Amino acid sequence: MDLVRLSEDVEQISRGYARRFGIERSSAWFLLKLQEEIGEL
């Protein structure tokens, strides 16, 4: 598993998610979102 690639993929997905639902993203939000996605793996 390539964590850099996974991180980039999550960044792209979370950007679209935030735009769609009007969420203001921060570095803390991104870190928590990344942790959530890794937990689902």
Secondary structure, 3 states (H helix, E strand, C coil): CCHHHHHHHHHHHHHHHHHHHCCCCCHHHHHHHHHHHHHHC
